[in-house]
């Protein structure tokens, strides 16, 4: 029995974080809000998880572009956008990885560069277990969703027609 490869959407939006740890939920919340406005958009796949892991290298295969979304204590409010490049870092050999380390693993496994990746870091304030997202984080989330919607809309113009 042969199996057909699953069709892959050209764009991947991948949010990660723990919904039980206050503002750490910003990545998955952003992805969920974007997904809700694009229910039938076959060009975009939305994924979320608690953290990036080596298995997520497979989610990059066949993509034209990737948008990673995570909460951050270290970025300016309301959010920062960074083009991400593959690199080994301290997370390279742990169970949780950075986008840079994930891209480096992709390069080493596949012998080619990963798709272009962008990191949308949303400013968070509180990350305590059991806390809901803070009011400030929800305001930052709204601004980040607006930026990500524009990113997705702009990406439509960059892709070749099928």
N, C-alpha and C positions, 0 to 999 in steps of 0.2 A: 504494500500500500504506500503510495507516495502522497506526501502532503504538500499543499501549495503554501508558499510563504504568505503570511498574513499581510494584507495591504497596509502600508504605512502612510500616515498623513505626512505631508511635507513639513509641517510645523509641529513642534512639541512645546507645550507649556508645562513645566514641571515645578510644582510648589512643594516645599517640604517644611516640616515643623510638627511639633506636638500640640494638638488642640487642647490638651489638658494643662498646658503651661502658659497661660496668659497670652502675651503677645507673640509667643513662639508659633501661634496658630496663623500668623499673617500669610505665610506662603500658601498653605492649603486654602485659606479663605479667599485669597486673591484668585487662585485658580478656579475655585468654585464659582465666584462671581463672574469671571470671564466666560466660563463654560455655560453658565445659565443664559447668557445672551447669544450663544452660538450653538444651540442644541443640535442643529443639523449640518454643521459645517464640517464636511469631510476633509478639509484641508488642515484642520487643527486637531491634535489629540491632547487631552489634558490628563496628567498623571499627578498623583501626590503620594507622599510617604512621610514617615517620621524623620528619616535622614537619607542622605545619599549613600548608596552602597555599591560595591563593585558590580553587582548584577545589573545595575542601571546602565552600564555600558551598552547593553543590548538595546536599550530604549533609544539610543542615539543613532543606531544603524538606519540608513536610508532617509535621514532627515535632511532638509535643506537648511533649516535654522532651528535653534533651540532657545527658549527663554526660561532660565532658571529663576525661581522666586523664593526668597527666604527673608526671615526677620533678622534684624541686626541691631545691636546696641552701639555699634561703632560708626554707623553712617550718619550723614547729615539728615535732618528731617526735611521733607517727609519721606524721601527715598533717594537712593543713588543708583545709577545705571552704569555698568562696567562691561566692556567687551572682555570675555574670558579666554585665556589661552592655556593650553595644556602645560602642566608643570608638576614635578614631584614636590610634595610638601609633607609636613608631619602627619597629615591624614592618610597618606598613601598606603600605609600598612595597618590601618585601624579598621574597625567595623563601620565607622562613619567617615565619609569622604567629602572633600571640597569639590566644587565643580572643576577646578584646575586639575586635581588628581584624577578625577573621573575621565577627563579628556585625555590625560597622559596615558592612562590604561587603554583607552580606545586606540590611541596611536600605536601602542606597543602590541596590542592584540591583532589589529587589522592592518598594520603597516601603512597606514595613510592618516591624513589629518582628519579629525572629527569635523562635523558640520560647524559652521560659525555659531558661537554661543554667547548669549548676553545674560548677565546677572542683574536682576532687579532686587536690590536690597531695601527692604522697607523698615524704617526706624521703629523699633520697639522700646518700651520703657520698663515693663515688668514681665518676669518670666517664672513666677512662682507656681508651683504645682497647685492646681485647683482654682487659680485665679481666672476670671474671664479676661478677654482682651481689654486693654485700657481705652478710655475715651480718646486719648491722643493717638494711640495706635490705629483706632478705627478711622480717625480723620486722615492719617497717613495712608491707610489702606485705600480710602476713596480716591485720593490723588494718584496712587500707584495704579489702581484699576483704570483710571482715565488715561494715564500714560500707556499702559499695556494695550488698551483698546486701540489707541493710535498706532502703536507698534504693529499690531496684528493687521490693521487696515493698510498701513504702509507696505507691509510684507506682501499683500495681495498684488500690488503693482510691481514688485520685484520678481515674482515668480513667472516662469514661462507658462503660457497656456498649455493645457494637456491635450 
